[in-house]
Amino acid sequence: MLDGLAEIINEIAGVAVEDVRMGARFTEDLDIDSLSLVEVVVAAEERFDMSIPDEDVLGVRTVREAVDYIVNAPSRRHR
């Protein structure tokens, strides 16, 4: 899951894949602005075949939180 998310972040925001670590914060550590973060969310929804409500996006600030969210998303539990 981390590798897939790192690839998305690299493609959209130009962040090196090796810099996308579990503890990294999107804004502070990876310098991802709000527009790029929206693009990351859309790409993650497509790649991982899920839907992420806007209110949930606001609560995800680190790569670890994003990975945990994707792994535990209700739409993925029944697959």
N, C-alpha and C positions, 0 to 999 in steps of 0.2 A: 504494500500500500504506500509506504514512504517513497519507494522508487518511482512509482507512478505519479505521485503528487509532485515530487522533485522535478520530473520531466515536464509536467505542466507549468510549473513555476519558471523553469528555465526557458521554455518556449515563449511564455507570455511576458515575463518581467526581466528576462535576461540574467537571472541569478544562476550562478554556477551550481550544478547539481550537487556537488560535494558540500556546498554551503547550506543546503536545505537539511538541517538537522532537527531532531525531535524537539529540542528546547528553543529553537529559533522563533522569535516573534516576527510576524509578518511585516509590521510597520517599522519597528525600531531596529531589528537586526537584518532583515532582508530588504528594507527600503522599498516595500511594495505599497504604492499609493492606492487610494480607494477605487479608482477606475480599474486598475490592473487586478485588484482583488476580486472585483465583480467578474472579470474575465476568467480568473482562476476558478471561481465558484462554478461558472457556467461550464467550463471545460471539465471540471471534476464531476459535475452532474452527468455529463455525456459519457465520460470515460468509465465511471463507476456505476452507470445506469441507475441513477437515483435523483431525488428532488430534495433540495435544501431550502427550507423556508427562510425568507429574509430575516425574520426575527432570530433564527438560529445562527445565521452568519455573524450577526453582531456580537455574539458571545464567544466566537472562536478567534483567539488572538495568537495562538502558537501553532506550529506545525503538529505538535503532539495532540493538541485539542482537535485539529482537523482530521488527523488520522483516526483518533478515537471516535470522532463523530461518524466518519465514513464507515468504519468497521461495525459500529453499533446502531447505525441508522435503521429505523423501523422497516424501511422499504427493502433492506438487504437481509433482514433476519430470516426471511422465509425462503431463501434461495438455496 
